[in-house]
């Protein structure tokens, strides 16, 4: 299996069976991502070097308006899409194998975790993985230490309070907080 076939596989939501060609390719690509992330986190890099490393990680040009403050952790890289004017603060962890898209102008707070894979429930198949993408809309603000679980979409202009665990979709222009995250109120603004 090659990378384009793997990406088609996960975008369809198909199971990644433990030990399968898809699973083996995922681990091979992860080794490259881990190398790039280790370089990114190894010391100070000016903004242009950070963008070059992010472009290498994702396999596509990352806009010069994107800012990432290391350390930054990402286990796959090739299924991560960053819009313009995205800001990612220190200590974030992105598990992008199942797909992460971050819209223009999104702010990702310290220590956020975005996850896109669930494991099989059956103990005999626990190594199997079920991909589900995470989509962060335009002008979203994730407070510090937010966790977003697989399959969640956060609508444009939404705010997620610090420490929240987002287990279901968040409507545009709303504020959510808590564990699990629940709607607090509308923002009163259009994105």
Secondary structure, DSSP 8 states (H G I E B T S, - for coil): --HHHHHHHHHTT-EE-TTSHHHHHHHHHHHHHHHHHHHHTSS---HHHHHHHHHHHHTS---TT-EE-S-EEES--TTEEE-TT-EE-TTEEE--TT-EEE-TT-EE-TT-EE--EEE-SSGGGTT-EEE--EEE-TT-EE-TT-EE-TT-EE-TT-EE-TT-EE-S-B-TTEEEETBTTEEEEE-SS--
